[in-house]
Structures are given as structure tokens and as C-alpha cells.
Amino acid sequence: GTSLLSSLLLNTKVFLLPDLGGHRQFLTAKMLKWASRNRREAPTVTLNRTLAHHHKLNPKKHPDGSRTVFAQLYHQLTTEDVDLLFHRKDQFFHVRFEGEGAQDLGGLYREALQCIADELMAGAHPIVLPSPNRQQFFGENQDCCVLNPSAQSPPSTEQLQFL
């Protein structure tokens, strides 16, 4: 069901919003989304660290990085409404690691983010590359990655936007 605020907005939207050149429906939808944002539970994603580990051992088997924790997370969260997902005050999502019995009270979430950071820094996903200084073991910013200029396929650009 809808919240009391949502019900009030639905019933009074004609009085609240003049036509505004045909944008009333758009604004009403945004207001309803905003009103119900904090009631909605964060989505739960299931990540397979074993699959990601096997990818790390043999990345040439899946050069698109599709077995990484990052890719698994991306594929599960692309169905979510980004406006609601990334404007939460707490965790953006809850994590369940496949085959591992644990509850996500924040630790699994942090562990998933750490796995993603490790993958990206290790070059396990083709959308980023180690910085030139890191490749040469010289100078500053050896702990950085750069965007891969050859990652221009539609899936790669979508994943870069997600990142």
C-alpha cells in the first residue's frame, strides 16, 4: 500500500500542481517516489566469491570480467531505480555471499565493496587499467587506476557509468 503522504499527494495533486506545460504527471511521479523512498527496503544481491576467485586465477577465460564481484553486482542492480538506490541514507544494497552463511549487518556490504576495489586495482575487470606509473613502478600515483580507453562497447560504457 501507499503511505499516508503518498495518498494525500495522489488526492490533492490537482490543487498542488498547476499544469506547468504538461509536466504535472512527471512532477507527481517524482514526488511520490521521494515520499516512499525511505520506506523501501534496500535490495539484496547474491554474490559468488568462488566464481570471482576462479576468474582471478584465469582471467583470460572470461576477458570481459563477467565473473568478477563488480560485474555480478552490476548485473543485479541494473534493474533497480538508480534514483532510489543511491539516495539511501544507509547501505545502498544488502549482500548475501552464495554458499556462505552470514547476515549482512554492514560487514558483508563492506566486504563486497572491498572485493570490488581489489578487483579493479588488480586489473581483473577490463573497464580500468593500472596507472602508467603503476605499470612502470615509478613515480607518484602507483596506487591508482585509469579508465580503459578501449572499453567502448555498450556494456563497458554502461558499467563505467554504474561505477
DAHU-V716733 format. One record per residue. N is the residue number from 1. PHI is phi in radians with two decimals (NA if undefined). PSI is psi as a letter, one per 30 degrees, with the letter a starting at -180 (* if undefined). BURIAL is # if it has 9 or more other C-alpha atoms within 8 Angstrom, else .. Layout:
# DAHU-V716733
n=[N | N]
phi=[PHI | PHI]
psi=[PSI | PSI]
burial=[BURIAL | BURIAL]
This chain:
# DAHU-V716733
n=[1 | 2 | 3 | 4 | 5 | 6 | 7 | 8 | 9 | 10 | 11 | 12 | 13 | 14 | 15 | 16 | 17 | 18 | 19 | 20 | 21 | 22 | 23 | 24 | 25 | 26 | 27 | 28 | 29 | 30 | 31 | 32 | 33 | 34 | 35 | 36 | 37 | 38 | 39 | 40 | 41 | 42 | 43 | 44 | 45 | 46 | 47 | 48 | 49 | 50 | 51 | 52 | 53 | 54 | 55 | 56 | 57 | 58 | 59 | 60 | 61 | 62 | 63 | 64 | 65 | 66 | 67 | 68 | 69 | 70 | 71 | 72 | 73 | 74 | 75 | 76 | 77 | 78 | 79 | 80 | 81 | 82 | 83 | 84 | 85 | 86 | 87 | 88 | 89 | 90 | 91 | 92 | 93 | 94 | 95 | 96 | 97 | 98 | 99 | 100 | 101 | 102 | 103 | 104 | 105 | 106 | 107 | 108 | 109 | 110 | 111 | 112 | 113 | 114 | 115 | 116 | 117 | 118 | 119 | 120 | 121 | 122 | 123 | 124 | 125 | 126 | 127 | 128 | 129 | 130 | 131 | 132 | 133 | 134 | 135 | 136 | 137 | 138 | 139 | 140 | 141 | 142 | 143 | 144 | 145 | 146 | 147 | 148 | 149 | 150 | 151 | 152 | 153 | 154 | 155 | 156 | 157 | 158 | 159 | 160 | 161 | 162 | 163]
phi=[NA | -1.63 | -1.32 | -1.04 | -1.09 | -1.09 | -1.08 | -1.08 | -1.12 | -1.09 | -1.36 | -2.01 | -1.07 | -1.14 | -1.38 | -1.29 | -2.12 | -1.19 | -1.02 | 0.89 | 1.19 | 1.53 | -1.68 | -1.05 | -1.10 | -1.09 | -1.13 | -1.10 | -1.07 | -1.12 | -1.15 | -1.15 | -1.11 | -1.11 | -1.15 | -1.74 | -0.99 | -1.36 | -1.40 | -1.29 | -1.30 | -1.11 | -1.18 | -1.87 | -1.93 | -1.91 | -2.00 | -1.90 | -1.23 | -1.13 | -1.05 | -1.15 | -1.14 | -1.09 | -1.13 | -1.08 | -1.27 | -2.46 | -1.18 | -1.24 | -1.17 | -2.35 | -1.14 | -1.39 | 1.28 | -1.17 | -1.68 | -1.21 | -1.06 | -1.01 | -1.14 | -1.07 | -1.11 | -0.99 | -1.14 | -1.43 | -1.65 | -1.20 | -1.49 | -1.46 | -1.33 | -1.05 | -1.01 | -1.40 | -1.12 | -1.66 | -1.96 | -1.35 | -1.48 | -1.95 | -1.10 | -1.25 | -2.72 | -1.82 | -2.05 | -2.26 | -1.58 | -1.01 | 1.37 | -2.11 | -1.62 | -2.70 | -1.80 | -1.53 | -1.91 | 2.11 | -1.21 | -1.19 | -1.06 | -1.12 | -1.11 | -1.11 | -1.12 | -1.16 | -1.04 | -1.12 | -1.07 | -1.09 | -1.07 | -1.14 | -1.19 | -1.47 | 1.35 | -1.30 | -2.11 | -1.30 | -1.44 | -2.28 | -2.23 | -1.08 | -1.07 | -0.96 | -1.15 | -1.20 | -1.13 | -1.66 | 0.91 | -2.54 | 1.36 | -1.46 | 1.07 | -1.26 | -1.65 | -2.01 | -2.10 | -2.20 | -1.16 | -1.39 | -1.15 | -1.57 | -1.47 | -2.04 | -1.21 | -0.94 | -1.08 | -1.15 | -1.17 | -1.15 | -1.20 | -1.13 | -1.13 | -1.11 | -1.10]
psi=[l | l | l | e | e | e | e | e | e | e | f | g | e | e | e | e | j | l | e | h | h | g | g | e | e | e | e | e | e | e | e | e | e | e | e | g | e | f | f | k | k | k | l | k | k | j | k | j | f | e | e | e | e | e | e | e | e | i | f | f | e | i | f | f | g | f | f | l | e | e | e | e | e | e | e | f | f | f | f | l | j | e | e | e | e | g | g | l | f | b | k | e | l | l | k | k | k | k | g | k | j | l | k | j | g | e | e | e | e | e | e | e | e | e | e | e | e | e | e | e | f | f | g | f | k | g | f | l | l | k | l | e | e | e | e | f | h | k | a | l | h | f | g | l | l | l | k | j | f | f | i | g | l | e | e | e | e | e | e | e | e | e | *]
burial=[. | . | . | . | . | # | # | . | # | . | . | . | # | . | . | . | . | . | . | . | . | . | . | # | . | . | . | # | . | . | . | # | # | . | # | # | # | . | . | . | . | # | . | . | # | # | # | # | # | . | # | # | # | . | # | # | . | . | # | . | . | # | # | . | # | . | # | # | # | . | # | # | # | # | . | . | . | . | . | . | . | . | . | # | # | . | . | # | . | . | # | # | # | # | # | # | # | . | . | . | . | . | . | # | . | . | . | # | # | . | . | # | . | . | # | # | . | . | # | # | # | . | # | # | # | # | # | # | # | # | # | . | # | # | # | . | . | . | . | . | . | # | . | # | # | . | . | # | . | . | # | . | . | . | . | # | # | . | # | . | . | . | .]
